[in-house]
Amino acid sequence: MSGQRGVGSRSSQTRADIIRAAGELMLDQGYAAVTYRSVATRAGVTPGLVQYYFPVLDDLYIAILEAGTDGSVRRLERAAASARPLRAVWAYANDKAGAALLLEFMALANHRKSIGPVIGRGGERLRRALVDALEPTLERYGLADNEIPPAAVVFLMSAVPRMIRLEEAFGTVTGHAEMIELVEKYLDEVEPQDT
């Protein structure tokens, strides 16, 4: 890896378009479809311009991860400020596209060792943002002193949907409906739906 994470202006709209196009390709066709030419076609630029911004493809993958993490942290901050933050986090965690993209990055990390640590840092940043966002809510509901620590609630609410998506992709579904029902029951107790 070049260590530069790309060149050119980090605030460039062209750079942002390239990152978006590459993320869409990963989601639609898998990480192997991400080439300078395919990204350029999707972004409406030349392959040379993609390579100018991202001299090494790992730099582009890392930029996708970092942009996704930044967006998710902003989304979680909004969720924490919502009337039903636990339900907002549950909805975030159930985002099928986000789970699918994470699985693509996990597969990519098996082949490109520079990607794994970036996934880890982003995951830790998101998990920390979730705990920070939900701790006041759990305290307000009188659940922070419960036998389930806030970090455990966050882990369950974020890991369960991802595992369900992973297993469903291979046809394993036993226990999924029951687990979703258990979480929904928990949410109904602490953040009842309006009637």
N, C-alpha and C positions, 0 to 999 in steps of 0.2 A: 504494500500500500504506500502511496506517495506521502501520506501524513499531512497533506495540505487540505484535504476534504474539499477539493475543487478550487478553482481560481475564479477571477472575475468578481464583480460586485455581488455580495451575499444578499443584497436587497433588490437585485435586478428582477424585473417581471419575467424576463426570458428564463432566468435560472429557476424561478418558481414554476414556470410552465413546464420546464424540463423535468423537474422533480415530480410534479403532479402527473405528467404523462408516464413517467417510469413507474410510479406507484399504481396507476391504472393498468398498465401492462402486466405488472406482477399479479395483480388481483384477477385480471381477465384470463391471462395465459400462463402464469407461473413465472418464477424468477429467470428461468432459462430464456424466456422471450425478450429479456431486457438486453438489447444490444444498442450500440450507438445509432445504427441505422433505424431500428424499430422505434426507439425513443424519439429520434428526430422526426420521423414520419408522423407519429402521434402528436408531437408538440408543434409541428409545422415549422421546423427549423432545419438546418443542415446538420449532417452527422459531425462535421468539423466543429460546429458551434457547441454541440453536446460535449464533445471531447475537450474543447477549450475550457468549459466550465468544470468538467469532471475528467481529468486526464487518465484516471484509473476507474474502472467500473465500481470498485469497492467504495470509492468516494461518493458516487451517486447513490449506492445502496445506503450508505451511512447518512447521507443528506435526507433520503426518504424517511429513514427511521427517526432522525432528529426532528424533522418537520412534523411527523406524525405524533411524536411524544409531546412536542410543544402544543400542538392542537388539542391533544387529549387532556393535557394539564389545564388548558384554558376551559375546556368543556367541563372538567370536573370542578373547577372553581365556580362555574355557573351553577352546576348541580348542587354544590354545597350551599349556595345562596337561595336555592329554590324552596318552595313551601314543603316539598317532600323529598329531601335530599337522598334518603335511602332508596326510594323508588327511582330517582334519577340515576343513581349509581348503578342500580340493577339494570335499568334500560341501557346505560352505557356499556355495561359488561355483556349484554346480550346482543350487541351489534355484530351481526354475522360477517359483514365485510371486514371489520377490524380483526375479528378472530381468524378469518381466512388469511388476511395479510400477515398476521403474526405467525401462522403456521408456515407460510411461504418463507418468511425470514428464518424460522427455525430450521427448515430444510436447507436453505442457503447457507446457514451457519455451519452445517456439516461439511460443506465444501470450501467455504471461505472463512478461515479462522478469525479474521479481523472483525467479523460481524457479531459473533457471540458476545464479546464484552460490551458492545454497543447496545445490544438487546438487553443485557443485564443491567447496564446503567439506566437505560430508559425505563425498564421495568421497575427498578428500585425507585426511580424518581416518581413514576406514576403511583406506585404502592404508597410511598410516603405522602404524596399529595392526597390520595384517598383517605389515609388515616387522619391526616391533618384536617381534611374537609369534614370527615364524619365524627371525629371525636367530640366536638361541641354538640352535635346532634344527639349522639348517644348519651352524653351527659345530661342534656335537656330532657331526654326520655327516661332518665334514671337507669340507663343500661351500661354506662361506663364502669360501674362497680360490680356489674353482673359477673357471673362466672365465665362469660365469654369476653375476652379483651377486645377492644376496638380493632386491633390489627388482625385478630382472628376473624372477626365479622367481615372486614374488608377482603381478606384472603378468600373466604368462602364465597362472598358475593361476586368476586372477580374471577376466581378459578373455576367455579362450577360451570358457568356458561361456556367457557373456553373448552373445558373437557367434554362437555356435551357436544359441542360442534365438532371436535376432533373425532369422538366416537361415532357420531352420526355419519360422518364421511365414510366410515368403514362398515356401517350397518349395525353397529352395537347401540341398542336403545334401552336395555333393561335398567330400570332404576331412574331413568331420566325424568319421567313424568312425576314420580314420587318426590324426587329431589326438588324439582321446580315447585311442586305443591308445598313442600316444607318451607322453602324460602318465601313463597307468596303468603303462607300462613303467618310467618314471622313478620313480614311487612304489614299485613293486615292488623296485627296486634300493635305495632309501634307507629305505623303511619296509615291509619284507616282511610279507605277511599271515601270521597264525599258521597253522600246518599242523595 
